[in-house]
Amino acid sequence: MSLVVYGFSVGKEQSTTNMLADITIREAAPSEAAIILHHRRSMFRDMGEGTVEELDRMVEVARPWLARALADDSYRHWLALDASGRVAGGGGVLLCSWPANPKDPCTQRTVILNVYTEPKFRKRGIARQVMLIILEWLKRQGFRAVNLHASKEGRPLYEKLGFQATNEMRLKFGPP
Ligand SMILES: CC(C)(COP(=O)(O)OP(=O)(O)OC[C@H]1O[C@@H](n2cnc3c(N)ncnc32)[C@H](O)[C@@H]1OP(=O)(O)O)[C@@H](O)C(=O)NCCC(=O)NCCS
């Protein structure tokens, strides 16, 4: 399901100052691309999408793409780390070239990707905090909307943050 949030009207209680006590969230460096790829692979695995071979192929195809995108800042990623520096989760934003909309004269479209929390760190508010930091960052950059595709598990979190379903459609070529 494709979702969008407009205006980033996150409440005061959701501000990025409301950090989880033992979790630090910071932007990932290009040298941490392997962690992001691990999260992307794990995210699809946990969503029940793709065979082992398909997930491995995705990682191989994404590896050079991610290196380029982190280097030219067209993809930004944030990591959540616990007190001992273990990566607990993260999420990122893709900045795509876009020919502007009537209500949003911006030549970039933003898409949130790769939102993932390691199973043992789930249900502590980490994904929510990662999302709030990403939304604050987008707001500071002047963006007026952001899109994402929600998994079944992620959808309640996004809806609580104000995301709404869009009119996006999809036509698949080849086998279903
Ligand atoms: C979806 C996902 C990212 C959520 O990560 P998370 O860190 O557990 O998310 P949060 O803790 O912020 O919120 C999850 C739930 O825990 C609840 N929660 C938060 N803190 C809590 C606490 N201290 N005690 C109990 N529950 C808590 C939240 O209210 C939320 O409930 P909801 O699902 O009913 O809205 C994670 O489950 C995941 O990685 N899933 C597999 C991949 C995936 O689907 N990614 C999303 C792609 S769109």
The ligand as an SDF file (V2000), in Angstrom:
LIG
                    3D

 48 50  0  0  0  0  0  0  0  0999 V2000
    7.6310   -2.4440   11.1440 C   0  0  0  0  0  0  0  0  0  0  0  0
    8.8690   -2.3180   12.0460 C   0  0  0  0  0  0  0  0  0  0  0  0
    9.8930   -1.4650   11.3120 C   0  0  0  0  0  0  0  0  0  0  0  0
    8.4570   -1.6410   13.3600 C   0  0  0  0  0  0  0  0  0  0  0  0
    9.6380   -1.4830   14.1470 O   0  0  0  0  0  0  0  0  0  0  0  0
    9.5810   -1.2080   15.7380 P   0  0  0  0  0  0  0  0  0  0  0  0
   10.8690   -0.5980   16.1040 O   0  0  0  0  0  0  0  0  0  0  0  0
    9.1230   -2.4100   16.4440 O   0  0  0  0  0  0  0  0  0  0  0  0
    8.4110   -0.1030   15.7560 O   0  0  0  0  0  0  0  0  0  0  0  0
    7.9070    0.7110   17.0320 P   0  0  0  0  0  0  0  0  0  0  0  0
    8.4180    0.0710   18.2820 O   0  0  0  0  0  0  0  0  0  0  0  0
    8.1820    2.1560   16.8050 O   0  0  0  0  0  0  0  0  0  0  0  0
    6.3390    0.5010   16.9090 O   0  0  0  0  0  0  0  0  0  0  0  0
    5.8320   -0.8110   16.7530 C   0  0  0  0  0  0  0  0  0  0  0  0
    4.7120   -1.0700   17.7500 C   0  0  0  0  0  0  0  0  0  0  0  0
    5.2740   -1.1950   19.0520 O   0  0  0  0  0  0  0  0  0  0  0  0
    4.5290   -0.4000   19.9540 C   0  0  0  0  0  0  0  0  0  0  0  0
    5.4420    0.0230   21.0310 N   0  0  0  0  0  0  0  0  0  0  0  0
    6.3270    1.0320   20.9930 C   0  0  0  0  0  0  0  0  0  0  0  0
    6.9700    1.1280   22.1750 N   0  0  0  0  0  0  0  0  0  0  0  0
    6.4780    0.1220   22.9480 C   0  0  0  0  0  0  0  0  0  0  0  0
    6.7330   -0.3180   24.2670 C   0  0  0  0  0  0  0  0  0  0  0  0
    7.6540    0.2950   25.0150 N   0  0  0  0  0  0  0  0  0  0  0  0
    6.0570   -1.3860   24.7230 N   0  0  0  0  0  0  0  0  0  0  0  0
    5.1390   -2.0180   23.9700 C   0  0  0  0  0  0  0  0  0  0  0  0
    4.8400   -1.6480   22.6890 N   0  0  0  0  0  0  0  0  0  0  0  0
    5.5020   -0.5860   22.2030 C   0  0  0  0  0  0  0  0  0  0  0  0
    4.0450    0.7440   19.1180 C   0  0  0  0  0  0  0  0  0  0  0  0
    2.9160    1.3610   19.6760 O   0  0  0  0  0  0  0  0  0  0  0  0
    3.7090    0.0490   17.8340 C   0  0  0  0  0  0  0  0  0  0  0  0
    2.4270   -0.5480   17.9130 O   0  0  0  0  0  0  0  0  0  0  0  0
    1.4690   -0.6540   16.6190 P   0  0  0  0  0  0  0  0  0  0  0  0
    2.1330   -1.5820   15.6480 O   0  0  0  0  0  0  0  0  0  0  0  0
    0.2030   -1.1930   17.1750 O   0  0  0  0  0  0  0  0  0  0  0  0
    1.3670    0.7370   16.1020 O   0  0  0  0  0  0  0  0  0  0  0  0
    9.4530   -3.7250   12.4060 C   0  0  0  0  0  0  0  0  0  0  0  0
    8.4380   -4.5380   12.9240 O   0  0  0  0  0  0  0  0  0  0  0  0
   10.0910   -4.4070   11.2230 C   0  0  0  0  0  0  0  0  0  0  0  0
   11.2630   -4.1770   10.9300 O   0  0  0  0  0  0  0  0  0  0  0  0
    9.3060   -5.2620   10.5270 N   0  0  0  0  0  0  0  0  0  0  0  0
    9.7890   -6.0220    9.3900 C   0  0  0  0  0  0  0  0  0  0  0  0
   10.1110   -5.1210    8.1970 C   0  0  0  0  0  0  0  0  0  0  0  0
    9.0260   -4.1380    7.8640 C   0  0  0  0  0  0  0  0  0  0  0  0
    7.8460   -4.4730    7.7600 O   0  0  0  0  0  0  0  0  0  0  0  0
    9.4590   -2.8750    7.7070 N   0  0  0  0  0  0  0  0  0  0  0  0
    8.5790   -1.8010    7.3280 C   0  0  0  0  0  0  0  0  0  0  0  0
    8.5970   -1.6680    5.8550 C   0  0  0  0  0  0  0  0  0  0  0  0
    7.4030   -0.4970    5.2840 S   0  0  0  0  0  0  0  0  0  0  0  0
  1  2  1  0
  2  3  1  0
  2  4  1  0
  2 36  1  0
  4  5  1  0
  5  6  1  0
  6  7  2  0
  6  8  1  0
  6  9  1  0
  9 10  1  0
 10 11  2  0
 10 12  1  0
 10 13  1  0
 13 14  1  0
 14 15  1  0
 15 16  1  0
 15 30  1  0
 16 17  1  0
 17 18  1  0
 17 28  1  0
 18 19  1  0
 18 27  1  0
 19 20  2  0
 20 21  1  0
 21 22  1  0
 21 27  2  0
 22 23  1  0
 22 24  2  0
 24 25  1  0
 25 26  2  0
 26 27  1  0
 28 29  1  0
 28 30  1  0
 30 31  1  0
 31 32  1  0
 32 33  2  0
 32 34  1  0
 32 35  1  0
 36 37  1  0
 36 38  1  0
 38 39  2  0
 38 40  1  0
 40 41  1  0
 41 42  1  0
 42 43  1  0
 43 44  2  0
 43 45  1  0
 45 46  1  0
 46 47  1  0
 47 48  1  0
M  END
$$$$
